[in-house]
Every structure is written in C-alpha cells, then in structure tokens.
Amino acid sequence: VMDLCRSILISSRIFSFGLDHSPSRSLIRGLARSTNGRFTFIPLGTGADIHVAEHLQKALESCITDVKV
C-alpha cells in the first residue's frame, strides 16, 4: 500500500482519518506522510465534521513539492 502511495506522490495527496477504537495508526500516518497529506484520529463519539472540514481546507491549498534552489 505504501509503495502505491509513493508512486502517486507527484499527482495526489492523501488525507486520512482514523476512526473507532483501534485504527491502524501506522497505516493512517504512513498514508498521509508518504503523500504530503495530513492525518487525524477521531475519538469515538466525537463529531467528524470539524476534522473533515479542516482536512478539506488543507486539501484545497496548493502544494509545492520538489523545489530546488
């Protein structure tokens, strides 16, 4: 999964959410980090709308990668 994510790094970012009692924390973090996205863990019983809105705001921002000076 992580290799596939790295292969789409040029054109895509992944914004991942961990839900419920025991999400795979390493997978959720790894998906986001390997594609310059973001991750968050949403506790059980917490509304997800605020977290989704924050991720959406970040997803709509421009992303500059591979900059050389």
Buried (B, 14 or more C-beta within 10 A) or exposed (E): EEEEBEEEBEEEBBBBBBBEEEBEEEBBBBBBBBBEBBBBBBEEEEEEEEBBEEBEEEEEEEEEEEEEE
